[in-house]
Amino acid sequence: MIDFDAHLAPYAAHSSKSRGRRHPEAAAGSRSEFQRDRDRIIHSTAFRRLEYKTQVFLNHEGDLFRTRLTHSIEVAQIARTLARSLRLNEDLVEATALAHDLGHTPFGHVGQDVLNECMKDYGGFEHNLQSLRVVDHLEEHYGAFDGLNLTFETREGILKHCSLTNARQLGELGQRFIDKAQPSLEAQLTNLADEIAYNNHDIDDGLRSGLLTMKQMEEVELFARLHRQVVQQYPGLPGRRELYETIRLMITAMTADLVDTTAALLKEADPKNIDEVRASPPLIRFSPKMREETTALKRFLYANLYRHFKVNRMRVKASRIVRELFEAFMTDPVLLPFDYQVTPGDTMKQARKIADYIAGMTDRYAIREHKRIFSLDEL
Ligand code: MG
């Protein structure tokens, strides 16, 4: 029997001590429990759909922009680097990172906001909870159970936040939101790896699209400082290389800061095992200075990129598509594929099925479906 946990710190999530799966299964032998989770995620249908779901820029706007898929891969890469430096479980962070956006709607955040509004009388819609719903119920891959039957630890990492009402319905997994406890270090780490990934790749995508300019970027202290360093080291470097070098230094600065700050916090808190981690305050953190700088960067991106009028135009169009699809299906559920129709009269159940159907759509599928429903020229 391979010891998958030999190199891990005592406070890491150990595969041999996993709280297990909802439907018990024999160990895989050649793979740790979390490797097995990762593999199930990669083979899922929802994972392949990430390729055609928007991160910030719509999928068809350009071939080089991040999609949910490339974003998730970047999060996994950063999370694994961090996990290895801190002797945490790389397999678990990889599984969590690759699954963290599985429940995302088409068209990025606007899709989730609109679907949440549409669902307000039917229990609401949270993309985080939807990611869990995908891996627990919606995937249809196995003979013995619905979903992917992942371990408690991977599911814990996927569920970043959740309302108290929903937490009460989730049993063991929801308990930490009621107790105000923390998840594993691996879950905390994946969360921050997500932030490092999008803060940096959105600068790249923003500049590539022309919605941001290098001159504007100088307003961001962290970027400006590292950019100056690049220009000094490589005078006259062509623009794109200068940008990549700067982003590279930013990712390094953020990951190094996180590792140093966290290592010190762990040394002080000295948790003996994962349960002590869950009872401690958050231990994976940036230093106060880095936290301040990343907050400033986020604020900048929000004002100048996420709310750029060209992004707004797409956002409003996308919200119209999602809302109109939802309303059309609620009014006439007979328009839905048979799998998504329920016994007439059960409005709650029908609404949830419609939310599942819409959330599962890729951007282009949603656009096409909207045409099929509303245009006489499409069938
Ligand atoms: Mg993400």
Residues whose N, C-alpha, C, O or C-beta is under 5 A from the ligand:
A	BS01	MG	D101 D194
